[in-house]
Amino acid sequence: RHPMPKNQAARKLGGVLLGASLLLLILATPSFGKDGRLSPEELPPIQGLPDPFLMESGKRVQSVEDWNQRREEIKDLLLDYEYGHMPPAPGDMRAEETESMDLFGGKATLKRILLSFGENQEIQMNVGIYLPKEQSEPRPVIFLNDMVWYEHLRPLAERILDEGFIFAGFDRHDLDRDDKDRSDGVHPLYPDYDWGTLAVWAWGCMRVVDYLVTLDEVDSSKIALTGHSRAGKVALLAGGMDDRIAMVVPNGSGAGGAGSFKIEEKGVETLELITQPERFQYWFQKDLRDFVGHEDRLPFDQHFLKALVAPRLLLSTDALGDQWANPLGTQQTHRAAQPVFDFLGVPDHNAIHFREGGHDMLKPDWDALLDFAGHHFLRKPLGEDYKEVPFPDVPLELNWKRP
C-alpha cells in the first residue's frame, strides 16, 4: 500500500460528503475504513452524479485556484478507491535503439527502442516510433498505448505521418501481463503499492511520455494519447493524471473508462461484473468491489476523471452497438464533465463521437481522432461537430451547477 501523506485520512472526509453539516458530523464521530478510506456503509448515498466542484472542506470551488486544489483531491479519490496508487517516476532513463527500418517508400523510419529505468535499469519497456525522414520542425505525436510495430498497423502509421504527426506506442505487457499474478512485471519492484493493472499500464504511458519529450522531433506540447477497450481505460487514466498529455482519446473504454458505474442499463458491463475475482478485479484497487450494491455511495463517477483532463483536450470515441461499453453512461459522464470545461473557459475541449457498429477501433474512430487533433494541433479546419450526443432526450440528473 502506498503510504498516505501526512493527515490525508483527515483530509479525505470532506470531499465525499454532500455538505458541511455532514462533514462536521463525521469529524465529530470519526469512523475510518481501510487505510483511512471510508467504507461504502460510512459514505452517504448521493442522488444523481456527484458534484466535482465540492471540495473536501465542504465549500464549493469558486476560482481556478480552488479548482487546482480540487483536482488534487479528485486524483486522491480516484487512486484511493478505484485504481490504486502509482509510484513516482523511477528516473535514470535510458533509451537503446534495437532496430530501425525504412518504410513507405523511404518516407519514414520505424525505430524500436528499449526503454529502461531505475538504478539498475530493472524496469524495461519496448517502444516503437514512426518518424518522417524529412521533418523541418517538431511534430505532434499520436501515442497509442499498444504495440504499433506490427504490419497490420502500417497503413494507419503511414496515414498518421502523412497528416503531419508522429506515431508511437509501447508494449504495456512488459510491465504487467494482464493477469492476477503479482510476481511478474514491475510488481516485485513495488510490493507496497496497491495499484491495479490499469494503473500500472497508465504509469507505463507516463514513462513513454518521459521519453517522447526528450526527442527533438517531437512537439512536447502536443502529445495525444489513445487506446481501445482496456487500453482506452488506461489512456483516460494516464491523461487525467499527467498534464503533459495534451489530448486524451479513450475509445470503447466503458466501465472504469469513459462509461459510468452509476448509470448502468441492461446489457452493460457493470461494476459487479468487471470486478468479479474471476474476471478483472485485478485491474482496479481491490476494494473497489466493496461498492457493488452500493454504487450510489461512490464519492465519484467517471466524469471526475474526465474533468481532470480539463482544460486540455478530451475526445471520447465510442460505438452505438457496443452496449457492453455503456454508450448512455459514456454520454452522461461526458455531459457531467462539461461544466468543468465551461468553468475553465474551454467548452469545445470536451468532445464526443459515436459511430454505428460494435466494439472495435475502426476507421471512423481514427477519422475523428485525426480530425480533432488536426484542428487543435495543426490548425486544420474541423470536419465534424463533436458535441452531438446519441441520446439527447435522456435527462441528466445533476443536483449541482457550475460555480
N, C-alpha and C positions, 0 to 999 in steps of 0.2 A: 504493500500500500504506500502510495506516495505520501510522505509526511505533510500534514496540513500546516499552512502558515500560522504564525502565532495569532491566537484569538479568532481564527477563522470559524471555529464552531459557533462562537457567539455571533459573529457577523452574519452567518448564514440564516439565522432565524427570520430576519425581516423580509428577505426577498421572496419568500414562499408564502407570504400571508396576504390577505385581502386588504388590510388597513392597519393603522397604528394601534387600534384598540386590541386587535388580536395579537399584535406584536407585544404589547405590554402584558397581555395575559400570559403568553408563553414565556416571556422573560421572567415573570413572577413565579412560574412553576415549570422550570426547565425539565424537559424530557427528551433526551437525545437518542437518536438512532445510531446505527453503526458508524463509527469513526466520525461522530459529530453531525451526521446527516439525520434528519428526522425521518421516521418510518412513515409509510403511507397512512397508517392509523393516526399518526400525530399531526399530519398535514390537513388543512381544511379542504373540503371539496370546492372546486372552482366551477362556476357555471359559465359555459362558453370557453373560448380560448383565452389563456392568461394574458395579463397586461405586461408587455415588455418594458413599459415606462415606469413601473412601480419598483422603487429602489428598496434595498434591504432596510433602510432606515424607516420605511413606511411612507416617505414622501415620494412624489412623482417627479420625474425628470422635467426640468424647466429650461435647460440650456444645453449647448453642445458639451460643455464641461461636465455637466451632470450625466449626459449620455455616455461620455467616455468612461466615467466611473461605472455606470450601469453595465456597459459592455463587459468589463472585467468580472462583475458579479454574474452575468449570464454565462460567461465562459466557465466560471466555477460551478454553477448549477449543472451545466451540461456534462462536464467532466466528472463531477461528483456522482451524479445519478445515472447518466446514460452511457458514457463512453469509457470512463476510466481516465487516469492521468497519464500524461506523456512526460518523459524525462527531457531535460534541456538538450540543446544541440550538443553532440559529443565532441565537436572540434577536431583538430588535426586531420582535416580533409585532404585526401589525395585523389587524383584522377589519373588513371592509366589507360591510355588508348590501346585497346586489344585488337581492333580490326577497323579497316577503312576500305570502302568500296565506292567507286564512281557509279552513278545511276542516272537514268533519264537522259540518255544520250550525252552524258558529260556535263549536264546542267547542275548536278548536285553530288554531294558526298554523304554517305551514311557512315557515321562513326559509332563504334561500340566502345563504351567507356566502362571500366571497373572503378566505381567509387568506393573508397574505404575511409573509415572514420575511427577515432579513438586512439588512445596512446599506443596501442599495439596493432592498430588497423584491423581490429577484430570484427568490425561491422562492415560488411561488403554488399554492394548493390550493383546490378548490371543495368546500365543506362544506354539508350540509343538516341541519336540525334541526327536529323537530316539538315544539312547546311547547304545553301546555294553556293555554287562556285564563284559566281560574280555577285558581289554584295558591296554596295557603296556606303551603306550606313547600317547601324544596328536595326534588327527586325524584331517585331513582336513574336512571341512563342505560343504555339498551341501545344499544351502539355497534356497528353493522355496517360492516365496512371494505369498503363498496361504495357505489354511488350510490343513495341512498334516496329521491330525489325523484320517481322515475318513478311513473306512475299505477298500475301493476300492484302496487306495494308499499303503496298507500294503505290497503287493508283491514287489512294487517298493522300499519301505523302506527297506525291507529285502535284496534286491539285493544291494542297496547302501551301507548298512552296511557290507555285505559280501565282497564287493570290497574295503573295507578299509576306508570308510568315515563315518561321522555322517550326519544325515538328519534332517533338521529343517525347520520350516515355521511359518507363523502367519496369523491371520485374519485381512487383511488390512481394512475391512469394519468397524472395531472398530473405525477407525479414520475418515472415510468418507464412506457413504453408497452407493456411486456411483450414485448420482443424483444431480440435480441443487440446492437442499436445502443447504443453508449455516448456518442453525441453529442447525445442529447436529454435532457429532464427535468433532474434535478439532477446528472447525471454530469459535465458540464463544470465545475461549481462545486466538485467534489471529485475531481479527477483522480488523487490519490494514494491513494484508498481502494479496497480490494479487494472491496467489498460486492457481493453478487449482488442480483438484483431482489427476492427475498423480504425481504432486509434493508432495501432502500430503502423498500419498502412498509411494513414494520414501523416504521421510523423515521418515516414519514408518520403512522402511527397515533399515535405518541407526540406528534407535533406537534399533532394534533387534540386529544389529551388536554390539551396545554398550553392550548388554547383553552377546552375544556369546564370546566376547574377555575376559570376566571375568571368563570363565569356564576353569578349569584345564584340562578337557577332550579335549578341542578344541585347535588345532594349529591355533592361531590367524593370522598367516601369510598366511593361505591357506583357505580362505573363497571364495566359488564360489556362485554367486547369479544368479538365473534363474527365468523365468516366461514365460507364454504363452499369446499371444494376448495383451490385455491391460496390463496384468502383465509383458509381455515382454518389453513393452514400459517403465514400471516402473523399471524393472531390469536394462535397459540400462541407464536410467536417474540416478538412485542411484549409479550405477557403475561409471558413469562419474564424479559424484560429490564427491564420498567417496573413497579415496585412500586405505582404509583398505580392500576393496573388491578386492581380488587378481585376480578373474576371473569372467567375465560377459558373460552370455549366454542368450540373448534375443531370444525367439522362436516365429515365426509367428507374429512379432511385428508391421510391416507395418508403416503406417503414424504416425509420432510422435515417432517412434521407430527406427528400423534399415532400414526403407524404405527411401523415398525421397519425398520432396514437389516440387522439380523442374523437376523430371523425372517421368512423370505420363502417362502411356499408357492407352489405353481403358480398362475399367473394373476394374481399381484400385480405392481404397478409396483415394480421393484427399483431398487437404486442404479445398476446398469448401465443400465437403461432410462431412468430420469429424467435422468441426467447425460450422455446422448448429446449430442454437439455440435449435431446437427441438431434436437434436442428442447429440453431445458430445463437444459442445463449452466449457462446464464447466470443461472438462479435462485439459484445457490449460489456460494460461493467456488470458483473454477475448479479448484483442485487436489483438491477432494473426489473427483473422478473417479479419482484415483490409487488409491483404495481398492477399486475394482472388482476382484473376485477376491481381495481381502484384507479382506473385511468383518469377519473375526474380529479384525483388528488395529486397528479403530476404537477409540479410547480412550473411547468413549461410545456410547450409543444414545439414542433419543428419550425414554426415561424420565428422562434427565438434564435435558432441557428441561422436562418435566412437573414434576420436582422443584423447579425454580426458582420455580414458581408458589407452592409451599407457603411459609407457612401460609395463603395466600389460597385462593380457591375455583377449582376446575378441574372442568369437566364436558365430557367427550369425547362427542360425539354422532355416531353412525355407522349404517350400514345393512348388514344381513346379506347382501344381494345385491350389495354393492359390493366384489367380490373385489379389484378393481384397487387399492382403498384399504387392503387388508390388514387385514381385521377381526381375524384372530388376532393379528397383530403389535400392533394397537392395544390389544387386551385384555392382551397380555403386558407391554407397556410401562406400561400402567395399573397392573397388579399389581406391577411392579417399582418404580414410583414410590411405592406405598403405604407402604413402611417409612419414607420421609422424612416423609410426613404424620403417620404414627403417632408418630415420634420427636418431632415438633413439637407433639404433643397435639391434632391436628385430623384424626382419621381420616375423618370424614364430609365433609371438604372436597375429597376426591379422588373424583369421581363419574364414572359412565359410563352411557350409554344407547344401546341398539341398537333399531332398528325393522326390520321387513320392508321389502323393496324395494331400489332401486338408488341411483345416485349423484345426489343432489339434496339440497336443504334444504327439507323439506316440513313440513306442519302438525305431525306428531308430534315433529319436531325442535324446532320453536318451542314446542310444548306443554311439552316437557321443560325447555327453557331458561327459560321464564317461570315454570314451577313451581319450579324450583330457585332462580332469582333472587327470586321472590316470597317463598319461605320465608326465605332468608338476608338479604334486603334489607328486606322489608316484614312479616316475622313471620307470614306466612300458613302454614297447615298444608301439609305436604309431601304431595304426591299419589302419589308413586311411591318405590320403593326403587332408588336409583341405585348400588347395589353389585352388582347381578346381572350376571354375565358370560355370554356366549353359549356358551363352550367350557370349562365348569368342570372337565372331566375331563382337559384337556390340561395336563401338568405344566409348571411354570415352572422353568427351570434358573438358579438363583442360587447362586453359591459364596460367599455372604456373608450376614450377617444385620444387622439394625439394631442400633446400639450399645445 
